[in-house]
């Protein structure tokens, strides 16, 4: 087994840190993507509920006028 020099140890530590930073950056990007997808889904659901409410209101007004 050969001894690792101080320089080699620094290179290994920097490489490992960069690798972990890369994982962290990818994880943050993935989380952001999931959060945006979830927010978009919630926004679409609210829009659909709003449209449904407007349709119900139109039907209610229409049925009162035809009476």
N, C-alpha and C positions, 0 to 999 in steps of 0.2 A: 504494500500500500504506500502510495507516495503522498508527501505532505502538500497541502494546498497553500500557495503563497497568499500574502495579504491582498495583492492585486487581483488574483483569481477569485478570492472570496468576495471582494467588492463587486467584481463583474457578475458573479453568480447572484449576489444580493440584489443588484440593480435589475438584472434580467427577471428575477422572481417578482420584484416589486412591479415592474412594467407589465408582467403577465397578469398579476392580480388586479392592477389598475384597469387593464383591458377587460377582464371579467366584470369588474365593477361598472365600467362604462356601458358594457353591453346589458348588464342587469338593469341599470337605470333607464336605458333606452327602451328595453322591453316593458318595464313598469309603466313608463310614460305612454307607450303605445297601447297597453291594456287599459290604462286610465282613460285615454282619449276615446277608445272604442266604447267603453262603458258609458262615458258621458254622452257620446253620440247616440247610443241606444236609448238612454234616458230621455234625451231631447226629442228623439223621434217618437217615443211613447207619449210624451207630454203633448206633442203636436197632434198626434192621432186622437188623444183624449179631447183636445180642444176642438178638433174638427167634428168628432162625434157629438160633443155638446152643442155645437152650432147646428148640426143636422137635426138634433132633437128639438132645439128651439124653433127651427124653421118648420118642422112638422107640427109642433104644438100651435104655432101661430097660424099655419095653414089650416089646421083642423078647426080652429076657432072661427076662422073667416068663413068656412064652408057651412057652418051650422046655421 
